[in-house]
């Protein structure tokens, strides 16, 4: 009996190997949950110091002004300054920068969370996507029982009651005791 001509090829192409191809499209530059965690951290920090930080920060026109505002409003801070000054100034100059206090804090925190690896707009989008993803976790909306009622009905209950006569299903633990 002769061997198949392409026996070598068949041995190379096995079924249980993992694909060597990566995912399609552009590869993510940052981890979404890390960006959101950083944004939440910044929200907490900025919320505590915003009353002292905002007046000089709102008047900032250059990177040096931003650094001075952070030194004045949040002394001893090394999380934001001086290497984030260009990014902070860019975010402050955006035409969509909010007017209210809480919105300003959230906007700035979400914009800076990308650490300059992604644009401020993309950083905000990543934070929103991650927050909505965690909110959309599945949960039980309704649960029902299979009942045998004294009225003669046998079948699934509706809203914890017999659908025929309306007798409620007792939810105590000693049903069978």
C-alpha positions as CSV (number, residue, x, y, z in Angstrom):
1,X,0.0,0.0,0.0
2,X,1.4,3.4,-1.0
3,X,1.6,6.4,1.2
4,X,-0.3,9.6,0.3
5,X,1.8,12.1,-1.6
6,X,0.9,14.9,0.8
7,X,1.4,13.1,4.1
8,X,4.0,15.6,5.2
9,X,1.6,18.5,4.6
10,X,-1.1,16.8,6.6
11,X,1.2,16.3,9.5
12,X,2.0,20.0,9.6
13,X,-1.6,21.1,9.5
14,X,-3.0,19.6,12.6
15,X,-6.4,20.6,14.0
16,X,-5.6,21.3,17.6
17,X,-3.0,24.1,17.1
18,X,-3.7,27.7,18.1
19,X,-4.0,30.2,15.4
20,X,-0.8,32.3,14.9
21,X,-2.8,35.2,13.6
22,X,-3.6,38.1,15.8
23,X,-6.9,39.9,16.0
24,X,-8.0,42.1,13.2
25,X,-7.9,45.9,13.2
26,X,-5.7,48.2,15.2
27,X,-4.1,46.8,18.4
28,X,-5.1,48.6,21.6
29,X,-2.4,50.8,23.0
30,X,-3.7,50.8,26.6
31,X,-5.7,48.6,28.9
32,X,-9.2,50.0,29.3
33,X,-9.7,48.9,32.9
34,X,-6.3,50.5,33.8
35,X,-7.3,53.8,32.1
36,X,-10.6,53.8,34.0
37,X,-8.9,53.0,37.3
38,X,-6.5,55.9,36.7
39,X,-9.5,58.2,35.8
40,X,-11.3,57.2,39.0
41,X,-8.1,57.9,41.0
42,X,-7.7,61.3,39.4
43,X,-11.4,62.1,40.0
44,X,-10.8,61.6,43.7
45,X,-7.6,63.6,43.8
46,X,-9.0,66.5,41.8
47,X,-12.3,66.6,43.8
48,X,-10.3,67.2,47.0
49,X,-8.2,70.0,45.7
50,X,-10.4,71.6,43.0
51,X,-11.4,74.7,45.0
52,X,-7.8,75.7,45.4
53,X,-6.6,74.4,42.1
54,X,-9.2,75.8,39.7
55,X,-8.8,79.6,40.1
56,X,-5.2,79.7,38.9
57,X,-5.7,76.8,36.5
58,X,-8.5,78.6,34.7
59,X,-6.2,81.5,34.0
60,X,-3.3,79.4,32.7
61,X,-2.1,80.1,29.2
62,X,1.2,78.3,29.1
63,X,2.7,75.2,30.4
64,X,4.6,77.2,33.1
65,X,1.2,78.6,34.2
66,X,-0.2,75.1,34.5
67,X,2.8,74.0,36.6
68,X,2.5,77.1,38.8
69,X,-1.3,76.5,39.3
70,X,-0.7,72.9,40.4
71,X,2.1,74.0,42.7
72,X,-0.1,76.6,44.2
73,X,-3.3,74.6,44.4
74,X,-1.9,71.2,45.2
75,X,1.6,71.6,46.8
76,X,3.9,68.7,46.8
77,X,2.0,67.0,43.9
78,X,4.1,64.8,41.7
79,X,1.3,62.8,40.0
80,X,0.4,65.5,37.4
81,X,3.4,67.8,37.1
82,X,5.6,68.8,35.4
83,X,5.4,66.1,32.6
84,X,1.6,66.3,32.2
85,X,1.5,70.1,31.8
86,X,1.2,70.0,28.0
87,X,-1.6,67.5,28.2
88,X,-3.5,69.5,30.9
89,X,-3.1,72.7,28.9
90,X,-4.4,70.9,25.8
91,X,-7.5,69.6,27.7
92,X,-8.2,73.0,29.2
93,X,-8.1,74.6,25.7
94,X,-10.7,72.3,24.3
95,X,-13.9,74.0,23.2
96,X,-16.0,71.3,24.8
97,X,-14.5,71.9,28.3
98,X,-17.4,72.0,30.7
99,X,-18.5,75.0,32.8
100,X,-19.7,73.3,36.0
101,X,-17.4,72.1,38.8
102,X,-18.1,68.4,38.9
103,X,-18.2,68.1,35.1
104,X,-14.8,69.9,34.8
105,X,-13.3,67.5,37.3
106,X,-14.6,64.4,35.5
107,X,-13.7,65.8,32.1
108,X,-10.1,66.6,33.2
109,X,-9.6,63.3,35.1
110,X,-11.0,61.2,32.2
111,X,-8.9,63.1,29.7
112,X,-5.6,62.7,31.6
113,X,-6.1,59.0,32.4
114,X,-4.8,57.9,29.0
115,X,-1.4,59.3,30.2
116,X,-0.7,60.7,26.8
117,X,-0.5,57.3,25.1
118,X,-3.9,58.0,23.5
119,X,-5.6,61.3,22.8
120,X,-7.7,63.0,25.5
121,X,-10.8,62.3,23.5
122,X,-10.0,58.6,23.1
123,X,-9.2,58.4,26.8
124,X,-12.7,59.8,27.7
125,X,-14.2,57.3,25.3
126,X,-12.4,54.4,26.9
127,X,-13.6,55.5,30.3
128,X,-17.2,55.7,29.2
129,X,-17.1,52.4,27.4
130,X,-15.6,50.7,30.5
131,X,-18.1,52.2,32.8
132,X,-21.1,51.2,30.7
133,X,-19.6,47.7,30.3
134,X,-19.5,47.2,34.0
135,X,-23.0,48.6,34.5
136,X,-24.5,46.1,31.9
137,X,-23.8,43.0,34.0
138,X,-26.6,40.4,33.8
139,X,-29.0,40.0,36.6
140,X,-32.2,38.1,37.3
141,X,-35.3,40.0,36.4
142,X,-37.9,37.5,37.6
143,X,-38.0,34.0,38.9
144,X,-41.0,31.7,39.1
145,X,-42.1,28.5,40.7
146,X,-43.8,25.4,39.5
147,X,-47.0,25.1,41.7
148,X,-49.7,22.7,42.5
149,X,-52.6,24.8,43.8
150,X,-55.6,23.8,45.9
151,X,-57.9,25.1,43.1
152,X,-56.6,22.3,40.8
153,X,-54.1,24.3,38.8
154,X,-50.8,22.6,38.1
155,X,-48.0,24.5,36.3
156,X,-45.8,27.5,36.5
157,X,-46.7,30.4,38.8
158,X,-47.1,33.9,37.6
159,X,-45.6,36.7,39.8
160,X,-45.3,34.2,42.7
161,X,-49.0,33.4,42.6
162,X,-51.4,30.9,41.1
163,X,-52.5,32.3,37.7
164,X,-56.0,30.8,38.1
165,X,-57.1,31.9,41.6
166,X,-54.3,34.3,42.6
167,X,-53.2,32.3,45.7
168,X,-49.7,33.6,46.7
169,X,-46.6,31.4,47.0
170,X,-45.3,31.6,50.6
171,X,-41.7,32.5,50.5
172,X,-40.8,31.4,54.0
173,X,-38.0,28.9,54.5
174,X,-40.2,26.3,56.4
175,X,-42.4,25.4,53.5
176,X,-41.9,21.7,54.0
177,X,-41.4,21.7,57.8
